[in-house]
Amino acid sequence: MQPNRNRSFGAYLLLTAKGFCMGAADVVPGVSGGTMAFILGIYEELIDAIRSFDLKSLKLIVSAKIRDFLDHIQWCFLLAVGCGILLAIFSLSKALSWLLQNEPVLIWSFFLGLILASVVTVSKRVKNWRLLTWCSLLAGLVGIYFLVGLVPGATPNASWFLFVSGAIAICAMILPGISGSFILVLMGKYQYILEAVNDRDFLVLFIVAAGACVGLAAFSRLLGWLLTKYHDYMVAFLTGLMLGSLRKIWPFKKTLESIVGSGGKVVPVVQENILPTQWTGEVTFAIGLAVVGFLMVLALDRMAGRGKV
């Protein structure tokens, strides 16, 4: 994909808004910022922009050729999207943390609608559905279905583990269907890092960010190559990831096991998906939020289809 270097100021503001949507999704374990990028029509450009940080860009920055370096990378695109992501993370982390703790059914219902519509919109990007394409979808679905069923364990807070956590989580964040936040849950670091964001613990955030940069630089090149070489198979695989992630997104759950986290908060670690036993106002509201999320994605997809920005 050729980068669009002639965007207007308004177009960059829209990119920032799309980055905000990605950041909001990344804060929630079970929802992927990569999914939002796919929905909003900037996914492949995002991967290409990340890949522009290559050996040539490193040589240019070491040689202090700043102008050539900026011409080589897609810095305007990344700056706009990155500002939106950071704005969402720092402005929404407390609110989303509260909602997950106090109104989990409602927020998961909203994201259920988002993911269901995402499956519809993303699957349309597969040009030819063949046997191998369906196998790719099935592989993604089965893999993520079992992954989200894993139970998070206790892990160290050492710097090296925070670095590794950031490197692994960022790979998931740019994959539709796999939530980087949920990977942090599995690695036992989600609550720790979320509190670091809320407490402005910049040392912890810097270590995690450093790991994320290393992981992103390595993984984006592989992902970009796969999307170019095996586009339909990869999109089908990513669609399968989103379908399988619905196991985690399902809003109505019964907690089987829980632990007491930092600050005395009870954190569920083993949950079972259930159906509501009776029709209540909460169920009605949950269905309404799911419909709102579904329609929002369809509207965003239509806007993206009218013209890429």
Secondary structure as the mmCIF struct_conf table of DSSP 4:
data_model
#
loop_
_struct_conf.conf_type_id
_struct_conf.id
_struct_conf.beg_label_comp_id
_struct_conf.beg_label_asym_id
_struct_conf.beg_label_seq_id
_struct_conf.end_label_comp_id
_struct_conf.end_label_asym_id
_struct_conf.end_label_seq_id
HELX_RH_AL_P HELX_RH_AL_P1 PHE A 9 VAL A 27
BEND BEND1 VAL A 28 VAL A 28
TURN_TY1_P TURN_TY1_P1 PRO A 29 GLY A 30
HELX_RH_AL_P HELX_RH_AL_P2 GLY A 33 ILE A 39
TURN_TY1_P TURN_TY1_P2 LEU A 40 GLY A 41
HELX_RH_AL_P HELX_RH_AL_P3 TYR A 43 ARG A 51
TURN_TY1_P TURN_TY1_P3 SER A 52 SER A 52
BEND BEND2 PHE A 53 ASP A 54
HELX_RH_AL_P HELX_RH_AL_P4 LEU A 55 VAL A 62
TURN_TY1_P TURN_TY1_P4 SER A 63 ALA A 64
HELX_RH_AL_P HELX_RH_AL_P5 ILE A 66 HIS A 72
TURN_TY1_P TURN_TY1_P5 ILE A 73 GLN A 74
HELX_RH_AL_P HELX_RH_AL_P6 TRP A 75 ASN A 102
HELX_RH_AL_P HELX_RH_AL_P7 PRO A 104 SER A 123
TURN_TY1_P TURN_TY1_P6 LYS A 124 ARG A 125
BEND BEND3 LYS A 127 LYS A 127
HELX_RH_AL_P HELX_RH_AL_P8 LEU A 131 LEU A 147
TURN_TY1_P TURN_TY1_P7 VAL A 148 GLY A 149
BEND BEND4 LEU A 150 LEU A 150
HELX_LH_PP_P HELX_LH_PP_P1 VAL A 151 PRO A 152
HELX_RH_AL_P HELX_RH_AL_P9 SER A 159 MET A 173
TURN_TY1_P TURN_TY1_P8 ILE A 174 ILE A 174
BEND BEND5 LEU A 175 LEU A 175
TURN_TY1_P TURN_TY1_P9 PRO A 176 GLY A 177
HELX_RH_AL_P HELX_RH_AL_P10 GLY A 180 LEU A 186
TURN_TY1_P TURN_TY1_P10 MET A 187 GLY A 188
HELX_RH_AL_P HELX_RH_AL_P11 TYR A 190 ASN A 198
TURN_TY1_P TURN_TY1_P11 ASP A 199 ARG A 200
HELX_RH_AL_P HELX_RH_AL_P12 PHE A 202 LYS A 229
BEND BEND6 TYR A 230 TYR A 230
HELX_RH_AL_P HELX_RH_AL_P13 HIS A 231 GLY A 244
TURN_TY1_P TURN_TY1_P12 SER A 245 SER A 245
HELX_RH_AL_P HELX_RH_AL_P14 LEU A 246 ILE A 249
BEND BEND7 PRO A 251 PRO A 251
STRN STRN1 LYS A 253 VAL A 260
HELX_RH_3T_P HELX_RH_3T_P1 SER A 262 GLY A 264
STRN STRN2 VAL A 266 ASN A 273
BEND BEND8 THR A 277 GLN A 278
HELX_RH_AL_P HELX_RH_AL_P15 GLY A 281 ARG A 306
#
